[in-house]
Amino acid sequence: MKKTYKIEVDCANCANLMEQAAKNTAGVADAVVNFMTLKMKVEFAEGTEPQLVMAEVLKACRKVEPECEIYY
């Protein structure tokens, strides 16, 4: 399953770091963060609950940028 989320990120470098953090989160098959559109596209692994996985993605992204917000 793929979903797109609105995300707040301050710079392109942070967006790249957040993309890597999301990709390394359990339950995420793939993730892309687009700094220009402020969107994150996430492909979830089979059998995962997107809302639970996104809570973990948010925690990982906040390690990169503490004030990050992902709207889901």
C-alpha positions as YAML, in Angstrom:
chain: A
units: angstrom
residues:
- id: 1
  name: MET
  ca: [0.00, 0.00, 0.00]
- id: 2
  name: LYS
  ca: [1.25, 3.49, -0.87]
- id: 3
  name: LYS
  ca: [0.21, 6.74, 0.78]
- id: 4
  name: THR
  ca: [1.22, 10.39, 0.44]
- id: 5
  name: TYR
  ca: [1.57, 12.70, 3.44]
- id: 6
  name: LYS
  ca: [2.12, 16.42, 3.85]
- id: 7
  name: ILE
  ca: [5.37, 17.09, 5.67]
- id: 8
  name: GLU
  ca: [7.11, 20.13, 7.12]
- id: 9
  name: VAL
  ca: [10.84, 20.19, 6.41]
- id: 10
  name: ASP
  ca: [13.16, 23.19, 6.39]
- id: 11
  name: CYS
  ca: [15.86, 22.26, 3.87]
- id: 12
  name: ALA
  ca: [16.66, 19.82, 1.09]
- id: 13
  name: ASN
  ca: [19.42, 18.16, 3.10]
- id: 14
  name: CYS
  ca: [17.02, 17.51, 5.97]
- id: 15
  name: ALA
  ca: [14.53, 16.07, 3.47]
- id: 16
  name: ASN
  ca: [17.18, 13.60, 2.25]
- id: 17
  name: LEU
  ca: [18.07, 12.60, 5.82]
- id: 18
  name: MET
  ca: [14.40, 12.19, 6.70]
- id: 19
  name: GLU
  ca: [13.87, 10.04, 3.60]
- id: 20
  name: GLN
  ca: [16.67, 7.72, 4.75]
- id: 21
  name: ALA
  ca: [15.26, 7.64, 8.29]
- id: 22
  name: ALA
  ca: [11.85, 6.67, 6.92]
- id: 23
  name: LYS
  ca: [13.32, 3.96, 4.67]
- id: 24
  name: ASN
  ca: [15.10, 2.44, 7.68]
- id: 25
  name: THR
  ca: [11.89, 2.24, 9.72]
- id: 26
  name: ALA
  ca: [10.37, -1.22, 10.23]
- id: 27
  name: GLY
  ca: [7.25, -1.64, 8.10]
- id: 28
  name: VAL
  ca: [8.37, 0.75, 5.35]
- id: 29
  name: ALA
  ca: [9.16, -0.85, 1.99]
- id: 30
  name: ASP
  ca: [10.14, 2.48, 0.37]
- id: 31
  name: ALA
  ca: [9.87, 6.20, 1.03]
- id: 32
  name: VAL
  ca: [10.47, 9.40, -0.95]
- id: 33
  name: VAL
  ca: [10.55, 12.91, 0.50]
- id: 34
  name: ASN
  ca: [10.11, 15.78, -1.96]
- id: 35
  name: PHE
  ca: [11.35, 19.06, -0.49]
- id: 36
  name: MET
  ca: [9.83, 21.18, -3.26]
- id: 37
  name: THR
  ca: [6.27, 19.88, -2.77]
- id: 38
  name: LEU
  ca: [6.66, 19.16, 0.99]
- id: 39
  name: LYS
  ca: [5.30, 15.64, 0.53]
- id: 40
  name: MET
  ca: [6.38, 12.23, 1.70]
- id: 41
  name: LYS
  ca: [5.34, 9.14, -0.25]
- id: 42
  name: VAL
  ca: [5.51, 5.93, 1.73]
- id: 43
  name: GLU
  ca: [5.10, 2.37, 0.51]
- id: 44
  name: PHE
  ca: [4.24, 0.08, 3.40]
- id: 45
  name: ALA
  ca: [5.36, -3.53, 3.76]
- id: 46
  name: GLU
  ca: [2.69, -6.22, 3.46]
- id: 47
  name: GLY
  ca: [0.65, -6.78, 6.60]
- id: 48
  name: THR
  ca: [1.63, -3.57, 8.37]
- id: 49
  name: GLU
  ca: [-0.71, -0.99, 9.92]
- id: 50
  name: PRO
  ca: [0.11, 2.36, 8.22]
- id: 51
  name: GLN
  ca: [-0.85, 4.54, 11.18]
- id: 52
  name: LEU
  ca: [1.40, 2.60, 13.58]
- id: 53
  name: VAL
  ca: [4.28, 2.63, 11.10]
- id: 54
  name: MET
  ca: [3.88, 6.38, 10.52]
- id: 55
  name: ALA
  ca: [4.15, 7.03, 14.26]
- id: 56
  name: GLU
  ca: [7.57, 5.34, 14.13]
- id: 57
  name: VAL
  ca: [8.51, 7.24, 10.95]
- id: 58
  name: LEU
  ca: [7.69, 10.51, 12.73]
- id: 59
  name: LYS
  ca: [9.92, 9.54, 15.66]
- id: 60
  name: ALA
  ca: [12.78, 8.72, 13.27]
- id: 61
  name: CYS
  ca: [12.31, 11.98, 11.36]
- id: 62
  name: ARG
  ca: [12.29, 14.00, 14.57]
- id: 63
  name: LYS
  ca: [15.78, 12.68, 15.31]
- id: 64
  name: VAL
  ca: [16.85, 14.49, 12.13]
- id: 65
  name: GLU
  ca: [14.71, 17.59, 12.60]
- id: 66
  name: PRO
  ca: [13.05, 17.89, 16.05]
- id: 67
  name: GLU
  ca: [10.30, 20.23, 14.83]
- id: 68
  name: CYS
  ca: [9.27, 18.00, 11.91]
- id: 69
  name: GLU
  ca: [5.55, 17.40, 11.39]
- id: 70
  name: ILE
  ca: [3.94, 14.74, 9.22]
- id: 71
  name: TYR
  ca: [0.22, 15.14, 8.65]
- id: 72
  name: TYR
  ca: [-1.65, 11.87, 8.39]
...
